């Protein structure tokens, strides 16, 4: 089974091929279908990860949302 990262990499390749003037209509449609399927799979994986994170951060039956600023997150 492909990892999330493998799927993202393939989707990036598809986008590059779709932007190329060398890619014909028939191939473009085929690539679009593959890309759409990958995008749906990636979206589902992200939603599943978000649900798991929310489940793990529930406190007193209420979601506890954490601000990652100042904790070494992406804003630092």
Secondary structure as a PSIPRED ss2 file (coil, helix, strand):
# PSIPRED VFORMAT (PSIPRED V4.0)

   1 X C   1.000  0.000  0.000
   2 X C   1.000  0.000  0.000
   3 X C   1.000  0.000  0.000
   4 X H   0.000  1.000  0.000
   5 X H   0.000  1.000  0.000
   6 X H   0.000  1.000  0.000
   7 X H   0.000  1.000  0.000
   8 X H   0.000  1.000  0.000
   9 X H   0.000  1.000  0.000
  10 X H   0.000  1.000  0.000
  11 X H   0.000  1.000  0.000
  12 X H   0.000  1.000  0.000
  13 X H   0.000  1.000  0.000
  14 X H   0.000  1.000  0.000
  15 X H   0.000  1.000  0.000
  16 X H   0.000  1.000  0.000
  17 X H   0.000  1.000  0.000
  18 X H   0.000  1.000  0.000
  19 X H   0.000  1.000  0.000
  20 X C   1.000  0.000  0.000
  21 X C   1.000  0.000  0.000
  22 X C   1.000  0.000  0.000
  23 X C   1.000  0.000  0.000
  24 X C   1.000  0.000  0.000
  25 X H   0.000  1.000  0.000
  26 X H   0.000  1.000  0.000
  27 X H   0.000  1.000  0.000
  28 X H   0.000  1.000  0.000
  29 X H   0.000  1.000  0.000
  30 X H   0.000  1.000  0.000
  31 X H   0.000  1.000  0.000
  32 X H   0.000  1.000  0.000
  33 X H   0.000  1.000  0.000
  34 X H   0.000  1.000  0.000
  35 X H   0.000  1.000  0.000
  36 X H   0.000  1.000  0.000
  37 X H   0.000  1.000  0.000
  38 X H   0.000  1.000  0.000
  39 X H   0.000  1.000  0.000
  40 X H   0.000  1.000  0.000
  41 X H   0.000  1.000  0.000
  42 X H   0.000  1.000  0.000
  43 X H   0.000  1.000  0.000
  44 X H   0.000  1.000  0.000
  45 X H   0.000  1.000  0.000
  46 X H   0.000  1.000  0.000
  47 X H   0.000  1.000  0.000
  48 X H   0.000  1.000  0.000
  49 X H   0.000  1.000  0.000
  50 X H   0.000  1.000  0.000
  51 X H   0.000  1.000  0.000
  52 X H   0.000  1.000  0.000
  53 X H   0.000  1.000  0.000
  54 X H   0.000  1.000  0.000
  55 X H   0.000  1.000  0.000
  56 X H   0.000  1.000  0.000
  57 X C   1.000  0.000  0.000
  58 X E   0.000  0.000  1.000
  59 X E   0.000  0.000  1.000
  60 X C   1.000  0.000  0.000
  61 X C   1.000  0.000  0.000
  62 X E   0.000  0.000  1.000
  63 X E   0.000  0.000  1.000
  64 X C   1.000  0.000  0.000
  65 X C   1.000  0.000  0.000
  66 X C   1.000  0.000  0.000
  67 X C   1.000  0.000  0.000
  68 X C   1.000  0.000  0.000
  69 X C   1.000  0.000  0.000
  70 X C   1.000  0.000  0.000
  71 X C   1.000  0.000  0.000
  72 X C   1.000  0.000  0.000
  73 X C   1.000  0.000  0.000
  74 X C   1.000  0.000  0.000
  75 X C   1.000  0.000  0.000
  76 X C   1.000  0.000  0.000
